[in-house]
Amino acid sequence: MIAAVLQNVAAGVISIDEEGRIITCNRAALNMLHQSKEQAVGRPFQELWEDAERSKLAELLEEDPGPTGRFSRGLRLFLGSDWKTFEAKVRTMRDRDGRVSGRVMVLEDLTELISAQQMAAWNDAARRVAHEIKNPLTPIKLTAERLLRRHRQQDGDISKALEEGMETIVREVDSMRGMVDEFSRFARMRPPQPTEVDIERLVDETLKLYEGLKPGVEVGSEIDDGARSALLDGEQIRRALINLLDNALEATEAPGRVSVHVYADNGSLEIEVADTGEGIPVSAREKLFLPHFSTKRRGTGLGLSIVYRIINEHHGSIRVEDNEPRGTVFRIQLPQG
């Protein structure tokens, strides 16, 4: 009965015994991972998932679940000929005596859901652009009408009104131009053009832009020996770092610290941008990379969308977590070669 139910659920369900052999793997999991039942059942998961993509699943099953015996992670895998986004939930199984008897992994394919969310987000973004462009037009129109009215009335003291009016018009036009430029840059973003990049130099040059920018907030970096070079589009990764550092510095008050840590892990380049700021509510994290969403009162809401797009087009992943004991850390994972 249970086996029949598992075969017909949409989520992928995989169970592993205490020796690491796959006991069950339902139809959904086999379809998601592009494998057959004959390939999977009865084999050690480390052996079955030794390729670069599926090994990420093996790493999850080897991860310490902590005292709760369960955890969940988001991950992105290139399977077949497509990139897929999954939520993986891992739970420890125990026998009647409380001894660990294996683990269960549940995979949910979020690819289509995320695509639909992004489409809806872009519709909202279009409405937001129209609204944001309309806002500066009102003071521009009122200022121009006021100046024209005073001119027609032959107001002898029009020079002061003209100066103030021109300041208003220039300020509002600059605001509109900045917003339109940001959307234009996003729309024109070219595909990555990877070259061998000196990571230490790229990070150091980027951080110099922020040295002393906010008194009492220290800015620093740590580059591990195995992560000093990678095949990347240097300018795009620099732009992603700048967007993350802008947010980190804005969120951090003195005394505080913003740091970048780069290291290599199992063939991937890991970049962490951490701050000791106010943190990001859990409720906001799932919307954080959508193009219309912003936790700020100002701005276009495109900064983190640009970061996400850059990382995505480098076939990497990005997630946000709490920084201990305080603040936020963005974790980027990129192919190193």
PyMOL commands that set and color helices and strands:
alter all, ss='L'
color gray80, all
select helices_A, chain A and resi 2-8+27-33+37-40+45-48+55-62+111-152+158-187+199-208+225-227+234-251+282-285+303-313
alter helices_A, ss='H'
color red, helices_A
select strands_A, chain A and resi 12-17+22-25+70-79+82-94+100-109+195-198+217-223+229-232+256-265+268-275+317-322+328-335
alter strands_A, ss='S'
color yellow, strands_A
deselect
rebuild
show_as cartoon
